[in-house]
Amino acid sequence: MSHPKQHTPLERLPFGRIFGYGLGDFGFNLFYTGLNLYLLYYYTDVLEIPPATAGLIFMLPVIWDAITDPIMGAIASRTRTRWGPYRPYILFGGPVMALSYISMFAAPLMFPGAVVIASLVSHILFRTCYTVVSIPYTALSAAMSRDGAERSRIAGTRMVFAVGGGILTAFLTLSLARDLGGGDLKSGFIQVAVFFALIATGIMMVVFLATKEKVSKRDTHAPAVPAGSLRQSIGFLRANSAFWILFAAVFLGALGSSVGSKALVYYVTYVVEEPEQVSTLLTVSLLVTGASIPLWAWAGTRYSKRDVWFCGALGSVIAQAAMLILAPREMSQLYWLVCLAACFNGAFVTMFWAMLPDTVEFGEWRSGFRDEAIVFGLNQFALKAASGLGVGALGLALSLVGYIANERQTAETLEGLAWLSFGIPLIAAVLTAIVIRQSPLTRRKHDALVKWLERGRRPS
């Protein structure tokens, strides 16, 4: 009887491939960061939609988006083309996604008698198009390599570009909207949307050309998922406790971040009373997060990703608690504390994308089947459901604390804004730290799984 061959270390991915893949998140964040930071403001302060209604307009499409994510994951994993299952969606879906983004700002102005309906429908359209492109894009990272260290490199590079896109969007959106619109923010936001859409469309083309899917179901001992069947996917998920723990941690972290980042815009505007500092503060915080990502990514290649995430979550607890207790009203103090929180947030945004592909192998080990896209689809569900619920809850909370747009706020409202900006993220950070500590996916465990799977797919 022959014996299994000695495991050969996986090939190191070329820099150009990792760079090209990571660049995609720059394009996605031209859309996603601007939408998350400024769309609620666009609804409440530019279109002058009541906050509670604006929150619902934001929340309902995101919940719809979250529901469609796992469906798109199932569709993508069953797609068969000569380019692989994921890359065609990036190539052909990119231009449609860009047009839908523009429509989100233009449609309410095209139908002035039905601003709320136009805002809701165009938002749902964009979220649907975004799902069709983003789910295959995120699943692609698991198909590029199954090596844990390479995945940390992929996640780190991707997050650097994501933060870069976020920085550009946070810094330029409001100022460009004012300049291009000549003081008319309605017109200015549309022109900014066109500008970002053109850039993102070109980037999607680069991602398609630069990437290659190396790990497929044909390369493993796990049977391919038959088209039209969900039995294997359900079994894969049912056995994958590592994924569900990650799912819960991602949901909690994203919920706290969603509420905190959007409430911060109102905190700076009405508590600190320096609205002109909003874009700069958000940009600086993203710069700090981006600067911290290489360090967190390096730590993820040397230590257990679970432990790195846990340390970052503890740091976030300290930073958010300090802001809640001090409730800073001076921009200099707020800058320091927000940047401290942003540094620790780098661990969250890097490690969850680095750990997510590892749950694919865990599920394959437990179930005998492999399905990357369903994992990434459900992860996007967690992110977007958290974002949608966060924004919807924020819109309702703003009404509850007595917020009135473009007016001087009461002392109770200002205190409520502080709790929304720092208290909710603090609670979320505590819960995230507790949950992620339960993950069975240590570095040693994942390395052992990969070796076992490599031996399992080789003939004896």
N, C-alpha and C positions, 0 to 999 in steps of 0.2 A: 504493500500500500504506500502510495506516495504521500508526502506530508505537505501541508500548506507552505507556500513560498514565504520567505521572510518579507515583512512589510517594507515597502519602499516609501520613503518620505514623499509627500506630494510636491509637485513642481511649484516653484515660487512664481506667482503671477507677474507678468511684465508690468512695469510702471505705467506704461501708456494705457493698458487695459483698466487698471485701477483708477487712473486719472480720468479716463473717459467716462467710466461708470459714475464716479463721484461727482463729476461735473453736472450730471443730470439733476442732482438735488439742488444745485444752484438755480436751475430753471424752474423746478417745482416750487422753490421757496420764493421766487418772484411772485408767484400766485398765492401760495399758502400763507406766507407771513403777512403780506399786505391785507389779505382777506381777514386773517385772525386779529391783526392789530387795528385795522382801520375801517372794516366794513360796518361794524356796529356803530362807530362814530359817523360814518357816511349816512347810515340810516337815521340816526337820532339828531345829528347836528347839521347835516347838509340837506337831506330830504325832509327833515323835521317830522319824522314818524315818532309817535309816542314810544318811550323806552320799553314798556311791556310788550307792545306790538312788535317793535323792532327785535326784541329778544326772541320772540316766537318765530319771526321770519328767519332769524339766524338758526334757531334750534331745530326747527322741523326739517329743513333740507339736510342738516348734518346727521340727524337721526336716520333719514332716508339713505343718506350716503353710507352710514354705518351698516345698514341692513344689506345694501347692495355689495359691500366689500367681500364678504365670504362667498356670495354668489359669483362675483367676478373671479374670485380665487378658484372656484370649482371649474368655471369655464376655461380659464387660462391653463390650468393643469391638464385639461383634456384637449387642448389645441395642438394640432400637429401640422407644422410647416417645415419647409427646408431651412428656415432661419431659426428653428426652435419654437417652443411654445410662447415665449414671452416677448422677444424683440419686435415682432411685427406690430404689436399693439403700440409700442413706443413710436415707431416710424409713422404709422398711419393715423394714430389717435392724437398725436401731438398738435397738428394744425386745428383739428376740431376742438380740442381742449382750449386752445388759445382764443378761438372765436367765441366760445361760450363764456370765457372770462370777460371779454369786452362787453358782451351782452348783459352781464350782471350789473354794469354801471349805466349802460345806455338804455336798457329796456324801461326802467322807471321814468325816464325823460321822454321816451317815445310814446308812452301811454299815461299822460299826466292825470287823466281821470280815474286811473286804476293803479296808482303807485304801489300800493301794498301788494296787490295780486301780481303785478309785473315784477316786483322785487322777489317775491316768493318763487314764481315760476322760473325766472332766469337763474336764481340761486340754485334751485333743484337741478336745472339743466347743467350748470357748471359742475356741481358736485358729481353728477353722473359721469360726465366726460372725464373728470379728474380721476375717478375710480377706475375707469377703463384703461387709463394709461399708468397710473401710479401703482396699482396692485401688481401687474406684471413686472414693473420696474423693481419694486422691492423684492419680489420673489427671485428675480434674476441673481441677486447676490448669493443666494444659497446654491444656485446652479453654476456659479463661477468657480467655486472651490468648496471643499468640505473640511479644509484644514482650519483649526481654531485660530491660530496666529494670523493666517492670511485674512480671515474674516475680521479680525480686529483691525488690520490694516485697511481693509475695504471700508469698514464702518467709520474709522477715524478720518479717512480721506473724504468719504461722503459727508460726514458731519462738518468738516471744515468748509466744504463748498456750500452746504446747507446754511451754515452761519453766514458765509459770505453773501449768499442771496438774501438772507434775512437782513443783514446790515444794509445792503444797498436799498432794499425795500423800505426798511424802517427810516433810514436817513433821508431818502429822496422823495418818498411818496407825497407827503404833505407840501413840501417846498415846490416840487415839480407841479403839483396840482394847482398851487397858487400862481406860479409863474406862467405855466402853459395856458391856464384859464384866464389870465389877466385879472385875477381876483374872483373869478366865477368858479367856485369849487366843483360845481356840477359838470361843467365842461372840462375842467382841469383833470378830474378823476378819470374821465373817459379817455383823454389823451395819454395819461399815464398808463392806463390799461393797455392801450394799443402798443405803446413803447415796450412794456414788459412782455407782451404777447409775442412780438416779433423776435425778441431775444430768446425767449424760451423755446419757440418753434425751431430755431436753428440749433439749439443745444440738444433737443431730442434727436435730431438727425445725427449729431456727433455721437451720442450714446449708442445709437443703433450700429453705427460703423465701427466703433471702438471696442465693443464688447463681444464676448463669445461664451456660449453655454457649454461648460465642460462636464459638469456632473449632471447626469440624467438618470432616469429610472432604468435605462438600459445598462448603465455603468455600475449598478448596484445589484445585490441579490434580491432587492425588494421588487415584487411584480409591479408592472405599470398599471396605473389606474385606468380601467376600461372606460371608454367614452360612454357617458350617459348613466354610469353607475356611481352611487354614493356610498355603497357598503364599506368599501375599503377606507374611504375618507373618514367615515364615522368611527370605524374601529381604530384608525390611526389617532384620532382626537381623543377617543375615550381612554386610551391607554397612556396618553401623553400628559402626565401630571406636571412635568417641568414646564410645558407650554401654558397650562392654566394658571400656574403660580405667576409666571411672567405676565400673562394677560391681566391678572388682577393688579400687579404692581404698575404696569404701564397705564392702566385705566386711572388708578389713584394719582399717579404722578402727573398725567396729562390733565386731569380734572383740576388739580391745584394750580398748575401752570396756566391753564386756560382762564380761570377766574382771576388769578393774580395779575397776569400780564395785561389783561384788558382793563381791570379795575385801576391799574397803575396810571393809565392815561387820565382817568378822572381824578385820581389822587393828586397828581402833579398839577393838573389844571385848576382844581378848586381848593385843595388843602394848602399846597405850597404856593399856589397862585402864580405859577410861571409856565403857562401853556406853551410858550415858545421853546421850552426845554424838553418837551415830550420826545420829539424825534431824536434829539441828541442823547438823552438818557437811554432810550431804547437801543440806539446804535452802539453806544459805549458798552451796554450790558451784553449785547451780542458779540462785540469785539472781544470782551473778556471771556465769554463762553468759547468762542472760536480759538482764542489763544490757549485755553486750558485743554482743549480736545486732544492735541498731540500727546500731552502728558497722560491723560486718562487712557488713551489708546495704547500708549507704551505700557502703562500699568496692566492693561488687559492682556498683553502678550507675555507678561512676566508672572502675574498672580491670577488667582481665580477671579473671573469677571463678576461673579456674584459678590465677592468680598469688596471689590473695587466700587461697585454700585452701592453697596451698603455704607461704605465710608463716605461716599458723596452724599447719600441721603442724610446721614448724621450731620454733615456740614451744613446742609440746607436747613435742617431743623434749627441749628444755632443761629444762622443768618436771619431766617424768618422770625424767630423769637425776638431777636434784637430789634428788628424793625417794628414789630408789633408793640414792644415795650416802650421803645423810644419815640415812636410815631413822629419821625423827623419832619420838620417844617422848613428846614434849610436845605437847599439843593446840594451843598457840599457834603453834608452828612448823608443825605439820601444816595448820592452817587457812590460813596464808599460802601454802604450797606448793600445796595443793589448789585454792585460789582462783586462783592463777596458771595452773594447768593448765586450770581451768574457763573462764577468759577465752579462752584459745587454742582450746579445744574449741568455742567459739561459731562460729569460722570453719568448722569441719567441718560442724556441724549446719545452718548457714545456706547454705553454698555448695553442698553436694551436692544439697539440694532446689532451689536456684536453677539449678544446671547441668543437672539431670536433664531438665526439659522441653526444654532446648536440644538435647539429643541426639535428640529427636523430629524436629526440622527437619533435623538432620544426616543421620539415616536416610532421611528423605523425599527429601533432595537426592541421596543416593547410590543409592536404590533406586527412586524414583518412587512410593512408597506411604507411607502414614501410619498409624501404629498406636500411639496414646498408651498404651493400657491394658497392652499387652504389655511396654512399657518399665517402667512403674510396677510391674507385677506381678513382673517379674524383679528390680527393685530391692528390693522387699519380700522376695523370696527371699534376696537377699544379706544384708539386715539380719537376717532371722530365722534364716537358716542360721548366720550368725555368732553370733547370740545363743544359739541352741540348742547349737552346738558349744562356745561359750565356757562356758556354764553346765554342760554335761555334763563338759567337761574340768576345770572348777573343782571339781565334786563329786569326780571321781576324784583330782585333785591334792590336795585336802584330805585324802583318805584316805592318799595316798602320803607326805605330809609329817607324818603322824601326828596329824592333828586329831581331837580327841574333844570332842563338844558338851558345854558346861556344865562343863568341867573345866579345870584349870590346864594350859597347854601347855608342852612342852619347848622348849629354846633352838633346836633344829633346826626345830621347827614354826614358831616365831615368825619365824625367818629365811625359811622357805618362804612364810609369809604376806606378808612384805615383797616377795619376788620376784613373787608372784602379783598384788599390789596395784600395783606400780610397774614391775617389769621387763618383764612381758608388754605393758603399754600403751606402754612405751618402744620396744620392737622394732616394734610395730604402727605407731607414729607414723613411725618411720624409713622403713618400707616404703611407707606411704601417701604420704609426701612424694615418694619416688622414682617411684611409679606415676602420681600425678596430674600430675606434671611432663610426662608423655608425651602428655597430652591435646591433640588438635589444635584444641579449641574455645576459641580466644581470643575476646575481645569483638569484634574486627574481623572475624574469620572468621564468627561467628554473624550479625552485622549484614549481612554480604554474602550469607549464605545466605537470610536472610529476604527481602531485596530481590529476590534471584533467584527465589525461590518466588512472591513477589507478582507479579512480571512474568510468570512462567510460567503463572499461572492466569488472566491477562487475555487476551482475544482480541487478535490482532494486527491 
